[in-house]
Amino acid sequence: MSVPTFVRAFTVIAMALTCAPQVFAQPGTAVSGRLLNSLSGAPIPGATVVLEELRRQVQSGTDGTFSFDNVPPGAYHVSVRAQGYSSRRTEVSAVTGAKPLDVFVDPELHFEEVLSVSPDARSQFESFQPTSVLAGQELSKQLEMSLGATLESQPGVASRSFGPAPARPVVRGLDGDRVLILQDGQRLGDLSSQSGDHGVAINPAAARRIEVVRGPATLLYGANAIGGLVNIITDEIPTKPQRGASGNFTFDLGTAAKEGAAAGDLHVGNGTVALHLGGGGRRSGDVATPEGDLENSQSRNGFGNVGLSWTGTKGYFGGSYGYDDTKYGIPIVEEGQVQLTPRRHAFSLRGGAQGLSGAFDSYRATLAVRRYKHEELEGDAVGTAFTNNTSEIEVMGSHKAIGRLKGSLGAWFLNRAFDATGAEALSPAVDQRGVAAFLYEEMMWPHVTFQFGGRIDHTAYEPDGETDVDFTSGSGSVGLLLRPAAADDRITIALSLARAARNPALEELFYFGPHPGNFAIEIGNPSLTPEHAVGFDVALRWRSRRASGEVTYFRNDIQDYVFRAPLSETAFASRIVEFAARFPDRGVGEEALPTDEFPIVENVAADSILQGIEAHSDFQVTRQLAVELGLDYVQGTLKDTDEALPRIPPLRFRGGLRYQYNAFQAGGEVTATATQSRLFPTETQTDGYQLLRLYAAYSFGSGNVANTITARLDNATNELYRNHLSLIKDLTAEMGRNFKLLYNVRF
């Protein structure tokens, strides 16, 4: 299907659904009350109050009051969602003449609302899978030049790196094609999963919030989320009515790389039409390490986007266009002469609505077209040029409740065209087609929620001049969320069991030849079969006025796990006829490979297990003083040999102390990382280390304008340390002491 046909079909469906008729209220009584801070007694304005059984919601007024009219008599649960507060649930009865309720809501120490775990937004406290959220001041405190560095302090998340610019998140020891990175729920369309020197094509400063889902998320997002996902939420397409203007601008400076950056977005509207404008840039020099400057680690980035939407009381429809332009150096390789130049055009259309009549009461539909390319420059000459063009459609509708059953079903389509020319063109041009259908359902009782669902994916690869390969696979999950009545909504137990499948990636199937970006001569295998994983998570979460936290155990048993296994020169020579037949018309065996520069690795499959724990807790010791603790550990093992899987992060502990008085806060955090001595045969040991971070922030403003100044000192002791997941860890240390100053203004 061509892109114009995609656009026409998508537009007709979205506009038709948006104009669907609305629901009429039923006669009954009123349920009303007032939201109050449990510590101070102050009213809570602007909160979302949900009558769960009827799936109706209202906003609390400036005095904290709320009211639901025409509620049929009976017993219900009212839940509250507000920025900075826990998602309180209260049992109520709708009877004639009932008095308004006083609902006391605890300030939130840890759990926020998350969008990426289910068809509808929900609190992290009530999600079936463990999640992390960075937003607001917390995002400013963690902001770095790359997505991987921004997220690496989150539970279960590490950073794969090749110098600072191309750092990419690793979730529970899984990397590359097993961790899906999204922007507003859609694939970025870059090539960061293919190679260690390929960066993520988005500036973290463009995000309003960043969400991480740890563990299989294949049900809603497909095979590439077998290890987890990262969703960068930018709100480029406005989805709610906007009156007047609102904006968010961030400026930051850093000393270790002599970096400077600015980013911002602006929303304006008249209540019906909303316009979004955004843009920014970042420039940095060579990174300073305790051993000296890391040559050719400089980078620069610029981006801009515009979005326009029609917004109504029930729905919206809009589009956006964005452009990213980046250039960064790759240290060490080719004597530090290589630079990459990623550029990406991103066009999107999106529509959605809720509160509709008929079989479906809400829907969302998205068309995303991405045009990505980058060149790998060797000096001033182009060594290799890559293109990756994708068109993606997702449609999802949520059906009306059938008794206790409420859920969604949807479909997804992908067209992709990949090509590479030049010295590192390791595969022919490949066209990829994907189609999927999925179902997600929940059954809710007052203190128990049961979730189940399934997904069918079909993917076909068509390499130019070689044999086509296609896969059909299925995924499914069940989950149980327990809210003990005796705990008064302060404890939840979440259990999730998922059977997930991942089709082999293009590079695992078709690559052949020397690949400096991975320091290897890579051999793909078109005969690989899909990975099948059985993932289990159990999480205990708690919260109170003074403490909150989460402890999770996870186990991911993966059949036919694909990894790069070392191959000796003798073994390679003995199989040269096999490889020539595997990759015909590529001249295999006609020229000698540079085995004196890189080892030979072959993509093979073997059964494996990854399991570990994640823990995080916050304690409000006094009104001004808080303590934060965290720990994560993952162990990856090949079943047949009991050897360690490659590139598994070591045990890590984090402890922090924060002082806050009104709008001022200051604190410090220590990260202690253990020595990684459990190694894949080709790896070397990485010593443990301790890092100290200090920070202070102050917010001030008037009216609707809020200003925040944040000062940060990273690696305060200038510790010389190495990241076990860095491809160049044996050749260079990580960044040394770095002072950052950030200014943010919101209005």
Secondary structure in CASP SS format (residue, H / E / C, confidence):
PFRMAT SS
TARGET T0000
AUTHOR 0000-0000-0000
METHOD secondary structure of the structure
MODEL  1
M C 1.00
S C 1.00
V H 1.00
P H 1.00
T H 1.00
F H 1.00
V H 1.00
R H 1.00
A H 1.00
F H 1.00
T H 1.00
V H 1.00
I H 1.00
A H 1.00
M H 1.00
A H 1.00
L H 1.00
T H 1.00
C C 1.00
A C 1.00
P C 1.00
Q E 1.00
V C 1.00
F C 1.00
A C 1.00
Q C 1.00
P C 1.00
G C 1.00
T E 1.00
A E 1.00
V E 1.00
S E 1.00
G E 1.00
R E 1.00
L E 1.00
L E 1.00
N E 1.00
S C 1.00
L C 1.00
S C 1.00
G C 1.00
A C 1.00
P E 1.00
I C 1.00
P C 1.00
G C 1.00
A C 1.00
T E 1.00
V E 1.00
V E 1.00
L E 1.00
E C 1.00
E C 1.00
L C 1.00
R C 1.00
R E 1.00
Q E 1.00
V E 1.00
Q E 1.00
S C 1.00
G C 1.00
T C 1.00
D C 1.00
G C 1.00
T E 1.00
F E 1.00
S E 1.00
F E 1.00
D E 1.00
N E 1.00
V E 1.00
P C 1.00
P C 1.00
G E 1.00
A E 1.00
Y E 1.00
H E 1.00
V E 1.00
S E 1.00
V E 1.00
R E 1.00
A C 1.00
Q C 1.00
G C 1.00
Y E 1.00
S C 1.00
S C 1.00
R C 1.00
R E 1.00
T E 1.00
E E 1.00
V E 1.00
S E 1.00
A E 1.00
V C 1.00
T C 1.00
G C 1.00
A C 1.00
K C 1.00
P C 1.00
L E 1.00
D E 1.00
V E 1.00
F E 1.00
V E 1.00
D C 1.00
P E 1.00
E C 1.00
L C 1.00
H C 1.00
F C 1.00
E C 1.00
E E 1.00
V E 1.00
L C 1.00
S C 1.00
V C 1.00
S C 1.00
P C 1.00
D C 1.00
A C 1.00
R E 1.00
S E 1.00
Q H 1.00
F H 1.00
E H 1.00
S C 1.00
F C 1.00
Q C 1.00
P C 1.00
T E 1.00
S E 1.00
V E 1.00
L E 1.00
A E 1.00
G H 1.00
Q H 1.00
E H 1.00
L H 1.00
S H 1.00
K H 1.00
Q H 1.00
L C 1.00
E C 1.00
M C 1.00
S C 1.00
L H 1.00
G H 1.00
A H 1.00
T H 1.00
L H 1.00
E C 1.00
S C 1.00
Q C 1.00
P C 1.00
G C 1.00
V E 1.00
A E 1.00
S E 1.00
R E 1.00
S E 1.00
F C 1.00
G C 1.00
P C 1.00
A C 1.00
P C 1.00
A C 1.00
R E 1.00
P E 1.00
V E 1.00
V E 1.00
R C 1.00
G C 1.00
L E 1.00
D C 1.00
G H 1.00
D H 1.00
R H 1.00
V E 1.00
L E 1.00
I E 1.00
L E 1.00
Q E 1.00
D C 1.00
G C 1.00
Q E 1.00
R E 1.00
L C 1.00
G C 1.00
D C 1.00
L C 1.00
S C 1.00
S C 1.00
Q C 1.00
S C 1.00
G C 1.00
D C 1.00
H C 1.00
G C 1.00
V C 1.00
A C 1.00
I C 1.00
N C 1.00
P H 1.00
A H 1.00
A H 1.00
A C 1.00
R C 1.00
R E 1.00
I E 1.00
E E 1.00
V E 1.00
V E 1.00
R E 1.00
G C 1.00
P C 1.00
A C 1.00
T H 1.00
L H 1.00
L H 1.00
Y H 1.00
G C 1.00
A H 1.00
N H 1.00
A H 1.00
I C 1.00
G C 1.00
G E 1.00
L E 1.00
V E 1.00
N E 1.00
I E 1.00
I E 1.00
T C 1.00
D C 1.00
E C 1.00
I C 1.00
P C 1.00
T C 1.00
K C 1.00
P C 1.00
Q C 1.00
R E 1.00
G E 1.00
A E 1.00
S E 1.00
G E 1.00
N E 1.00
F E 1.00
T E 1.00
F E 1.00
D E 1.00
L E 1.00
G E 1.00
T C 1.00
A C 1.00
A C 1.00
K C 1.00
E E 1.00
G E 1.00
A E 1.00
A E 1.00
A E 1.00
G E 1.00
D E 1.00
L E 1.00
H E 1.00
V E 1.00
G E 1.00
N E 1.00
G C 1.00
T C 1.00
V E 1.00
A E 1.00
L E 1.00
H E 1.00
L E 1.00
G E 1.00
G E 1.00
G E 1.00
G E 1.00
R E 1.00
R E 1.00
S E 1.00
G C 1.00
D C 1.00
V E 1.00
A E 1.00
T E 1.00
P C 1.00
E C 1.00
G E 1.00
D E 1.00
L E 1.00
E C 1.00
N C 1.00
S C 1.00
Q C 1.00
S E 1.00
R E 1.00
N E 1.00
G E 1.00
F E 1.00
G E 1.00
N E 1.00
V E 1.00
G E 1.00
L E 1.00
S E 1.00
W E 1.00
T E 1.00
G C 1.00
T C 1.00
K C 1.00
G E 1.00
Y E 1.00
F E 1.00
G E 1.00
G E 1.00
S E 1.00
Y E 1.00
G E 1.00
Y E 1.00
D E 1.00
D E 1.00
T E 1.00
K E 1.00
Y E 1.00
G E 1.00
I E 1.00
P C 1.00
I C 1.00
V H 1.00
E H 1.00
E H 1.00
G H 1.00
Q C 1.00
V E 1.00
Q E 1.00
L E 1.00
T C 1.00
P C 1.00
R E 1.00
R E 1.00
H E 1.00
A E 1.00
F E 1.00
S E 1.00
L E 1.00
R E 1.00
G E 1.00
G E 1.00
A E 1.00
Q E 1.00
G C 1.00
L E 1.00
S C 1.00
G C 1.00
A C 1.00
F E 1.00
D E 1.00
S E 1.00
Y E 1.00
R E 1.00
A E 1.00
T E 1.00
L E 1.00
A E 1.00
V E 1.00
R E 1.00
R E 1.00
Y E 1.00
K E 1.00
H E 1.00
E E 1.00
E E 1.00
L E 1.00
E E 1.00
G C 1.00
D C 1.00
A E 1.00
V E 1.00
G E 1.00
T E 1.00
A E 1.00
F E 1.00
T E 1.00
N E 1.00
N E 1.00
T E 1.00
S E 1.00
E E 1.00
I E 1.00
E E 1.00
V E 1.00
M E 1.00
G E 1.00
S E 1.00
H E 1.00
K C 1.00
A C 1.00
I E 1.00
G C 1.00
R C 1.00
L E 1.00
K E 1.00
G E 1.00
S E 1.00
L E 1.00
G E 1.00
A E 1.00
W E 1.00
F E 1.00
L E 1.00
N E 1.00
R E 1.00
A E 1.00
F E 1.00
D E 1.00
A E 1.00
T E 1.00
G E 1.00
A C 1.00
E C 1.00
A C 1.00
L C 1.00
S C 1.00
P C 1.00
A C 1.00
V E 1.00
D E 1.00
Q E 1.00
R E 1.00
G E 1.00
V E 1.00
A E 1.00
A E 1.00
F E 1.00
L E 1.00
Y E 1.00
E E 1.00
E E 1.00
M E 1.00
M E 1.00
W C 1.00
P C 1.00
H C 1.00
V E 1.00
T E 1.00
F E 1.00
Q E 1.00
F E 1.00
G E 1.00
G E 1.00
R E 1.00
I E 1.00
D E 1.00
H E 1.00
T E 1.00
A E 1.00
Y E 1.00
E E 1.00
P E 1.00
D C 1.00
G C 1.00
E C 1.00
T C 1.00
D C 1.00
V E 1.00
D E 1.00
F E 1.00
T E 1.00
S E 1.00
G E 1.00
S E 1.00
G E 1.00
S E 1.00
V E 1.00
G E 1.00
L E 1.00
L E 1.00
L E 1.00
R C 1.00
P C 1.00
A H 1.00
A H 1.00
A H 1.00
D C 1.00
D C 1.00
R C 1.00
I E 1.00
T E 1.00
I E 1.00
A E 1.00
L E 1.00
S E 1.00
L E 1.00
A E 1.00
R E 1.00
A E 1.00
A E 1.00
R E 1.00
N C 1.00
P C 1.00
A C 1.00
L H 1.00
E H 1.00
E H 1.00
L H 1.00
F H 1.00
Y C 1.00
F E 1.00
G E 1.00
P E 1.00
H E 1.00
P H 1.00
G H 1.00
N H 1.00
F C 1.00
A E 1.00
I E 1.00
E E 1.00
I E 1.00
G C 1.00
N C 1.00
P C 1.00
S C 1.00
L C 1.00
T C 1.00
P C 1.00
E E 1.00
H E 1.00
A E 1.00
V E 1.00
G E 1.00
F E 1.00
D E 1.00
V E 1.00
A E 1.00
L E 1.00
R E 1.00
W E 1.00
R E 1.00
S C 1.00
R C 1.00
R C 1.00
A E 1.00
S E 1.00
G E 1.00
E E 1.00
V E 1.00
T E 1.00
Y E 1.00
F E 1.00
R E 1.00
N E 1.00
D E 1.00
I E 1.00
Q E 1.00
D E 1.00
Y E 1.00
V E 1.00
F E 1.00
R E 1.00
A E 1.00
P E 1.00
L E 1.00
S C 1.00
E H 1.00
T H 1.00
A H 1.00
F H 1.00
A H 1.00
S H 1.00
R C 1.00
I H 1.00
V H 1.00
E H 1.00
F H 1.00
A H 1.00
A H 1.00
R H 1.00
F C 1.00
P C 1.00
D C 1.00
R C 1.00
G C 1.00
V C 1.00
G C 1.00
E C 1.00
E C 1.00
A C 1.00
L C 1.00
P C 1.00
T C 1.00
D C 1.00
E C 1.00
F C 1.00
P C 1.00
I E 1.00
V E 1.00
E E 1.00
N E 1.00
V E 1.00
A E 1.00
A E 1.00
D E 1.00
S E 1.00
I E 1.00
L E 1.00
Q E 1.00
G E 1.00
I E 1.00
E E 1.00
A E 1.00
H E 1.00
S E 1.00
D E 1.00
F E 1.00
Q E 1.00
V C 1.00
T C 1.00
R C 1.00
Q C 1.00
L E 1.00
A E 1.00
V E 1.00
E E 1.00
L E 1.00
G E 1.00
L E 1.00
D E 1.00
Y E 1.00
V E 1.00
Q E 1.00
G E 1.00
T E 1.00
L E 1.00
K C 1.00
D C 1.00
T C 1.00
D C 1.00
E C 1.00
A E 1.00
L C 1.00
P C 1.00
R C 1.00
I C 1.00
P C 1.00
P C 1.00
L C 1.00
R E 1.00
F E 1.00
R E 1.00
G E 1.00
G E 1.00
L E 1.00
R E 1.00
Y E 1.00
Q E 1.00
Y E 1.00
N C 1.00
A C 1.00
F E 1.00
Q E 1.00
A E 1.00
G E 1.00
G E 1.00
E E 1.00
V E 1.00
T E 1.00
A E 1.00
T E 1.00
A C 1.00
T C 1.00
Q E 1.00
S C 1.00
R C 1.00
L C 1.00
F C 1.00
P C 1.00
T C 1.00
E C 1.00
T C 1.00
Q C 1.00
T E 1.00
D C 1.00
G C 1.00
Y E 1.00
Q E 1.00
L E 1.00
L E 1.00
R E 1.00
L E 1.00
Y E 1.00
A E 1.00
A E 1.00
Y E 1.00
S E 1.00
F E 1.00
G E 1.00
S E 1.00
G C 1.00
N C 1.00
V E 1.00
A E 1.00
N E 1.00
T E 1.00
I E 1.00
T E 1.00
A E 1.00
R E 1.00
L E 1.00
D E 1.00
N C 1.00
A C 1.00
T C 1.00
N C 1.00
E C 1.00
L C 1.00
Y C 1.00
R C 1.00
N C 1.00
H C 1.00
L C 1.00
S E 1.00
L C 1.00
I C 1.00
K C 1.00
D C 1.00
L C 1.00
T C 1.00
A C 1.00
E C 1.00
M C 1.00
G C 1.00
R C 1.00
N E 1.00
F E 1.00
K E 1.00
L E 1.00
L E 1.00
Y E 1.00
N E 1.00
V E 1.00
R E 1.00
F C 1.00
END
